[in-house]
């Protein structure tokens, strides 16, 4: 079994980061839209529990990818 080169590994991390960031933005947008509607007086509906859970999960995924990217960079300069 061959190991990925540092460039390939970094590319994979970048792709994961892009997907995680996109998912986090989508989850945030959904929750934020409800808060904006409340602020504008056009709705009283808070984000659902599922929306809140999805936002938290997306945030945690994004933070995990960022931590792995940081670890990768530190390993490369060590």
One Martini backbone bead per residue (centre of mass of N, CA, C, O) as a GRO file, in nm:
protein
   78
    1UNK     BB    1   0.095   0.037   0.024
    2UNK     BB    2   0.053   0.363  -0.049
    3UNK     BB    3   0.143   0.679   0.022
    4UNK     BB    4   0.076   0.991   0.050
    5UNK     BB    5   0.160   1.278  -0.035
    6UNK     BB    6   0.174   1.584   0.089
    7UNK     BB    7   0.010   1.709  -0.145
    8UNK     BB    8  -0.227   1.508  -0.135
    9UNK     BB    9  -0.300   1.550   0.159
   10UNK     BB   10  -0.360   1.853   0.137
   11UNK     BB   11  -0.578   1.833  -0.079
   12UNK     BB   12  -0.772   1.670   0.094
   13UNK     BB   13  -0.801   1.879   0.320
   14UNK     BB   14  -0.911   2.106   0.138
   15UNK     BB   15  -1.164   1.953   0.049
   16UNK     BB   16  -1.278   1.912   0.332
   17UNK     BB   17  -1.292   2.211   0.405
   18UNK     BB   18  -1.482   2.302   0.183
   19UNK     BB   19  -1.717   2.115   0.265
   20UNK     BB   20  -1.741   2.207   0.563
   21UNK     BB   21  -1.789   2.507   0.504
   22UNK     BB   22  -2.044   2.469   0.334
   23UNK     BB   23  -2.212   2.324   0.555
   24UNK     BB   24  -2.191   2.547   0.769
   25UNK     BB   25  -2.320   2.773   0.602
   26UNK     BB   26  -2.592   2.635   0.555
   27UNK     BB   27  -2.667   2.600   0.854
   28UNK     BB   28  -2.641   2.898   0.932
   29UNK     BB   29  -2.843   3.020   0.732
   30UNK     BB   30  -3.092   2.883   0.848
   31UNK     BB   31  -3.072   3.001   1.134
   32UNK     BB   32  -3.037   3.304   1.064
   33UNK     BB   33  -3.306   3.348   0.917
   34UNK     BB   34  -3.479   3.322   1.172
   35UNK     BB   35  -3.352   3.556   1.331
   36UNK     BB   36  -3.410   3.775   1.122
   37UNK     BB   37  -3.720   3.744   1.129
   38UNK     BB   38  -3.751   3.819   1.421
   39UNK     BB   39  -3.615   4.101   1.400
   40UNK     BB   40  -3.831   4.191   1.168
   41UNK     BB   41  -4.124   4.067   1.255
   42UNK     BB   42  -4.205   3.800   1.055
   43UNK     BB   43  -4.131   3.607   1.305
   44UNK     BB   44  -4.132   3.337   1.581
   45UNK     BB   45  -3.938   3.124   1.469
   46UNK     BB   46  -3.730   2.906   1.573
   47UNK     BB   47  -3.502   2.703   1.561
   48UNK     BB   48  -3.462   2.392   1.534
   49UNK     BB   49  -3.318   2.125   1.667
   50UNK     BB   50  -3.205   2.015   1.400
   51UNK     BB   51  -3.065   2.279   1.315
   52UNK     BB   52  -2.882   2.303   1.564
   53UNK     BB   53  -2.741   2.030   1.532
   54UNK     BB   54  -2.631   2.078   1.247
   55UNK     BB   55  -2.458   2.322   1.319
   56UNK     BB   56  -2.279   2.186   1.530
   57UNK     BB   57  -2.171   1.958   1.348
   58UNK     BB   58  -2.046   2.142   1.132
   59UNK     BB   59  -1.855   2.291   1.321
   60UNK     BB   60  -1.698   2.042   1.423
   61UNK     BB   61  -1.596   1.953   1.148
   62UNK     BB   62  -1.439   2.208   1.082
   63UNK     BB   63  -1.251   2.196   1.332
   64UNK     BB   64  -1.124   1.925   1.263
   65UNK     BB   65  -0.995   2.004   0.997
   66UNK     BB   66  -0.827   2.239   1.108
   67UNK     BB   67  -0.660   2.067   1.305
   68UNK     BB   68  -0.537   1.882   1.083
   69UNK     BB   69  -0.399   2.110   0.930
   70UNK     BB   70  -0.219   2.207   1.158
   71UNK     BB   71  -0.074   1.936   1.204
   72UNK     BB   72   0.044   1.913   0.924
   73UNK     BB   73   0.215   2.170   0.923
   74UNK     BB   74   0.383   2.100   1.173
   75UNK     BB   75   0.503   1.835   1.052
   76UNK     BB   76   0.651   1.979   0.806
   77UNK     BB   77   0.840   2.177   0.999
   78UNK     BB   78   0.982   1.948   1.187
   0.00000   0.00000   0.00000
